[in-house]
Amino acid sequence: MDFKIQKLVYGPDALAHHEGKPVFIPFVLPGELVTAQLIEDKKKFIRARPVEILERSPERVDPPCQYFTRCGGCHYQQMSYERQLAAKQEILRETLRRLGKIDWQEEIRAHPSPPLGPEPSGSGLGYRNRAQFKIKQTFATFIQVGYYAPGTTALCPVHHCPIASPALNRALEALAQLAAEDKLPPELREAEVFADDRDETLLLTLSHVGIRQPGKNLAELLTSQIPGTISVQFCDLRDNRKQLFGAGHLDYRVAGRSYRVSHGSFFQVNRALLPEMVDLVASESGGLLLDLYAGVGLFSAALAQKFTEVVAVESGEEAARDLAANLSAAGEEACAASPESAPSSSLRAGATDQRERGRKTTAIKAAAEEWLPSCGLKPDLVIVDPPRAGLDPLVTEALSHIRPPRIIYGSCDP
């Protein structure tokens, strides 16, 4: 069937219509006339796969990645980077209007990712400090490394990923070579690689289903073959049992501050924009800062010297340990810089209270939705950076009762 594309929507799709029903088609552009194959026909919408572009948009460009559309990692490489930024602004404005009932007419400021490494100038590539490479036995004895194809668990073998940092690509090349040499056990399912701010030091996390090869031998092989690897962790997907070989964490510097980041800890992936993200909150100050879904404390540690007291909440096991270490260091620095400052509020719900040791920061391992409703705090600023699903309804309700004068909300999904 032929469709006239009307506009881009969130995700890889663009919108068309057929007999009054919305049709979602990926990897096409507004104004294009395309032939598409129906793959899902629901009561309220249709999904289709593009087959041929009959009328090409003047904004269409050749994608910089040879795997684009075959790999499920990227959505917008059919347009220039400048057009990608404009599209994201348009999509956010439309989402605010359609779902939030907010007709936002003010500026939406884009923050471009500057070119890094060997990728083309102005392309917004090479920005990722973390990648999850899938590992799959595609034939009886042939193991390959890459990403899943869009919407499937079929492997698309990849030998270079333009959005990943140079160190991540070196790791990908080494993993692909080890797979080609039959040196990776078939029980492996994923290799997650995380690089530091200098793109030199790596954490390697391997998910598997009952690996039979001794972990130490495989860890030594991977460490010797993947440059910069200082720590290898194996995680058995059947029971979440973990084996660690190495330091277990690396130091990541952002805006002059060093953060401890462990294997399982969440950390922002855009290495180009991390300093700017911290800079966006750097002007904030006040009495009490409450940081929910705090991760390793990217924001709360950076603001420790700007607030009388900082309380940060994180539920992840590894991230909570990193948060405690990072906040402890930041709190001691802040107290040294401002010895007259004193904490101003009380805590509830089982926090490890570190204030009796002269610190002005508190890290709490808890789910935000369980801790916040009974915390009894009146913060001057709340920062939230939740997972893709967004704020838990209990967090939304609690914030509406607390009524903080200011909220900063970080989101990866509009």
Summary of the structure (lengths in Angstrom):
residues: 414
radius of gyration: 23.4
end to end distance: 30.8
largest distance: 71.8
contacts: 1296
relative contact order: 0.07
helix: 24%
strand: 31%
